[in-house]
Amino acid sequence: MVNANEPVIAVESWPGLDALGALWRDLEDRADITFYLTWHWIGTWVEEAGLQPHLLVARDGGRLVGLGLFVAGLQRRHRGLLRSRTLFLHETGDPEIDINCIEYNGFLVDRAYGERLERQMLDVALSTPDLPAWDELRLGGVLERYPAMASGIKAHLVSSRATAQVDLEAVRASGKGYLDSLSSNTRYQTRRAMKLYARRGPLVLETARSVEEALGFLDGLKALHQRYWLARGSRGAFGYPFLERFHRRMIARAFPAGEVELLRITAGEAPIGYLYNFIHKGWVGTYLSGFAYEEDAKLKPGYVSFALCVEHHLQRDSRVVDFLAGELRYKTSLGTPTHIMVNVDLQKPRLKLKLEDVGRAVKNRIRPPASP
């Protein structure tokens, strides 16, 4: 039961990592979130990046009901000609750190208060003088409803990406197998690939059974992931040193709690894929993968690995497998479009930002953006 009085929302000083962890974990148990807003993710981020973020705290009668962490940074755009002081919610503004790509971001709030408290906390963040001075407030990796909650301020959409999910409860209720729920083309390609792999030996999904084995699977994932992306001229996720440090630390902490899993998929004795998943209260997020691609296009290591992953979680108490945000084709082939994840800058009426808008409008008039 929510008290009749509104929660008091204020900026509080840095309490130290251990004290913040105790506060966060207590509230986390009373919140409806995905893994990204657990202390496993947030605490590892704060510690590994060496941060002392600004705390926005909501209390009702002294009881903690809302938390958000802001980091002050600087956005540089247009070859550094435009510099914008920015407050980031659960990000830093440094691409070498933000490569982790937080999703389902937002304020951590007690489920009894829900979206109303999120809106109130955002209003305070936009108006309080107790946070560092800013030109833009970045909401990164949030659902579409977040910028819609901001009133009286310009919201500039930086990017948007769709998510896709498999509703495991719906698959179970249908009485059919997971592959039978897919399109005929995806079903055919996946089953054909499974048969081809099975000629090499049993097609097996293995779950890492210890922290040490999980880190070993991560090494295997890294090798395949980097091979693929480096061949295409990209740094690959592991080309960012912070990302690997972050995840090795987080796996060591979250694996014993059953909140991350590392999977290896083999055909015979050879690995064809690795998956690194987040798990939180029945939600499974397929965060990072590495596949052994071959010249034969009929071999689909990604489709096969993800299909076996879904089947694996159908046998457990999982509710949903979330392929997370992105434009990769397998997401909509293997799942159903579900949410839109956005990066948005809430902008104060600064002259430099108004001039930037004018420049964008002129550019779009000369060279209109491509149709979706």
Secondary structure, 3 states (H helix, E strand, C coil): CCCCCCCEEEEECCCCHHHHHHHHHHHHCCCCCCHHHCHHHHHHHHHHHCCCCEEEEEEECCEEEEEEEEEEEEEEECCCCEEEEEEEECCCCCHHHHCCCCCCCCCEECCCCHHHHHHHHHHHHHHCCCCCCCCEEEEEEEECHHHHCCCCCEEEEEEEEEEEEEEHHHHHHHCCCCHHHCCHHHHHHHHHHHHHHHCCCCEEEEECCCHHHHHHHHHHHHHHHHHHHHCCCCCCHHHCHHHHHHHHHHHHHHCCCCCEEEEEEEECCEEEEEEEEEEECCEEEEEEEEECCCCCCCCCHHHHHHHHHHHHHHCCCCCEEEEEECCCHHHHHHCEEEEEEEEEEEECCCHHHHHHHHHHHHHHHHCCCCCC
